[in-house]
Every structure is written in structure tokens, then in C-alpha cells.
Amino acid sequence: MAVELENVVPLGRSLKEYRLMFGLREEDLDKKILGVADGIASFNAEMTELGKTVVSVDPIYNFDGREIKEQFYKIIDSVVDQLRNTQEDYIWEFFKSPDEYREYRIQTLDKFIGDYDLGKRERRYIIGDLPSLDIENSSFDLALSAHLLFFYSDQLSYEFHLASVKEILRKANEVRFFPLLDIKSMNRSVHLDPIIHELESEGLSVELREVDFEMQRGGNMMLRIVKEQ
Ligand SMILES: C[S@@+](CC[C@H](N)C(=O)[O-])C[C@H]1O[C@@H](n2cnc3c(N)ncnc32)[C@H](O)[C@@H]1O
């Protein structure tokens, strides 16, 4: 699926947010991690600074830093305006206000951009798109994916979700997804229960776990799938 930069909402979260969203413990950070659809998250940059191992895969890495930054500044004000107009749908705890959210997103972008060229040379940012990833099978301990699957359930079909989840499971022993709410309806993704059912029927261990991060009201659940305990 070729991605047009115009259609991407390039917003990225920080290591602090990833830790909360995915309920990552200290020992999880030492795992070999694949970030699927990491986009402009500063997770990879911050983890690398700590000496940890993260590879991020996203079609946005087709573009250079200047193009990505331009796209970010094209959309950030409308995203913040939208948050301001629907404030009651969100919990203002991690961020105290839409303005603070905007500032934080800029800091995250700057951290990502500061690491991007080096990370590309080091093959820590690789171009790829679901549902098929050109990555060696079973080469990661843990895969994390936020704000794509389940989040865009109105645009991405059940078949796309299932193929993508299965593909990510080929790459890592354990996979975590957050959030499980659909951004459009702000309800639990319609694809979630059928996916869980399908994975369980294949003998995988599936868990819905509450995490200490809730921005979309009711969106504090993470999906964790493990192949081998
Ligand atoms: C809203 S951003 C989320 C970034 C990051 N995971 C975070 O939570 O901060 C969604 C990302 O999904 C990426 N994306 C879109 N289509 C994709 C696909 N088919 N496979 C992998 N990533 C895709 C976009 O390029 C974008 O970076």
C-alpha cells in the first residue's frame, strides 16, 4: 500500500508515552524491539540514547526529514483545534491542555528529526508497510504498534487487520497494540473481538491489559499477544 504523505497524520509519541501506553517495565526495555508504524515517535531516538535496541518500520521513512517536518507543521494546528473543540472526549491528565499537547508534540518531532538521518544509516528506521514486512521472521523479542491498527478501524478493513497482526507475530515472540479505540467513533474497535477470537482459536495467548495512560476517554487498554510463554 503506497502511502501518500498528504494522507498521513505524522504525530509521534515519546519514550515516556510508549512506556505508559504499552505498560513497559524496565526489563522490557532490554528486549530487542520492533516498532511497527513508529512514524515520528521519539521512542527509537530516546531508546538508542539509553543503549537499547529498537528498529522502527514505517512507510513515512520514504520521505526525508524536511518533508516530514513540513507535513507535521501543515497538520498540527488543525489537530490541536480539533482537540480543543472536543475536549470532553479526552482526559487531560498527561497533558493539561491542548496547548501543552502541541508543545510536547513539537519536542517529540524535534527529537525524532535529530536522530533520523543517523538512524536511517544505522538501519534503525526502515521503510515498510503492513500487511507485509520485509523483516526476517522471529528476529525480535517484542513488537509494539500504536495508533494505526484498531485506531483507524474505519479506514482499515478486518482483513487488513488480521493479515497485519499475523505478519507482526511472525517477526516477534510478543506483540502489543495501543490504543484499542477507534479514533472516529471513540469506541472499542469493531475489529478487536473478532481478532482476539481468531488468535485464541489458533492457540495464541491473548490478554487485554489496563495501562496507566488514558487520553481518549476509555482508551486505557492494551492488547498483548504472546506466541510462547
Ligand atoms: C498516528 S501515527 C503513529 C506513530 C507512532 N506509532 C505513535 O504512536 O506515536 C500512524 C503511523 O502509521 C504509519 N502507517 C500508515 N500506513 C501504514 C502501513 N500500511 N504500515 C505501517 N505503518 C503505516 C504512518 O506513516 C504513521 O507514521
The ligand as an SDF file (V2000), in Angstrom:
LIG
                    3D

 27 29  0  0  0  0  0  0  0  0999 V2000
   -0.5900    8.3280   14.0210 C   0  0  0  0  0  0  0  0  0  0  0  0
    0.9690    7.7210   13.5040 S   0  0  0  0  0  0  0  0  0  0  0  0
    1.5230    6.8300   14.9340 C   0  0  0  0  0  0  0  0  0  0  0  0
    3.0100    6.9340   15.1920 C   0  0  0  0  0  0  0  0  0  0  0  0
    3.5110    6.2260   16.4550 C   0  0  0  0  0  0  0  0  0  0  0  0
    3.2150    4.8210   16.4580 N   0  0  0  0  0  0  0  0  0  0  0  0
    2.9440    6.8440   17.6980 C   0  0  0  0  0  0  0  0  0  0  0  0
    2.0600    6.2390   18.3310 O   0  0  0  0  0  0  0  0  0  0  0  0
    3.3670    7.9250   18.0690 O   0  0  0  0  0  0  0  0  0  0  0  0
    0.4920    6.4140   12.3770 C   0  0  0  0  0  0  0  0  0  0  0  0
    1.6570    5.8980   11.5680 C   0  0  0  0  0  0  0  0  0  0  0  0
    1.2330    4.7670   10.8000 O   0  0  0  0  0  0  0  0  0  0  0  0
    2.0030    4.7730    9.6250 C   0  0  0  0  0  0  0  0  0  0  0  0
    1.3910    3.8890    8.6020 N   0  0  0  0  0  0  0  0  0  0  0  0
    0.4170    4.1730    7.7130 C   0  0  0  0  0  0  0  0  0  0  0  0
    0.1370    3.1050    6.9470 N   0  0  0  0  0  0  0  0  0  0  0  0
    0.9640    2.1190    7.3690 C   0  0  0  0  0  0  0  0  0  0  0  0
    1.1590    0.7490    6.9600 C   0  0  0  0  0  0  0  0  0  0  0  0
    0.4300    0.2040    5.9870 N   0  0  0  0  0  0  0  0  0  0  0  0
    2.0950    0.0240    7.6120 N   0  0  0  0  0  0  0  0  0  0  0  0
    2.8310    0.5720    8.6240 C   0  0  0  0  0  0  0  0  0  0  0  0
    2.6870    1.8480    9.0370 N   0  0  0  0  0  0  0  0  0  0  0  0
    1.7680    2.6050    8.4120 C   0  0  0  0  0  0  0  0  0  0  0  0
    2.0440    6.2370    9.2270 C   0  0  0  0  0  0  0  0  0  0  0  0
    3.0760    6.5070    8.3070 O   0  0  0  0  0  0  0  0  0  0  0  0
    2.2330    6.8950   10.5790 C   0  0  0  0  0  0  0  0  0  0  0  0
    3.5870    7.1420   10.8700 O   0  0  0  0  0  0  0  0  0  0  0  0
  1  2  1  0
  2  3  1  0
  2 10  1  0
  3  4  1  0
  4  5  1  0
  5  6  1  0
  5  7  1  0
  7  8  2  0
  7  9  1  0
 10 11  1  0
 11 12  1  0
 11 26  1  0
 12 13  1  0
 13 14  1  0
 13 24  1  0
 14 15  1  0
 14 23  1  0
 15 16  2  0
 16 17  1  0
 17 18  1  0
 17 23  2  0
 18 19  1  0
 18 20  2  0
 20 21  1  0
 21 22  2  0
 22 23  1  0
 24 25  1  0
 24 26  1  0
 26 27  1  0
M  CHG  2   2   1   9  -1
M  END
$$$$
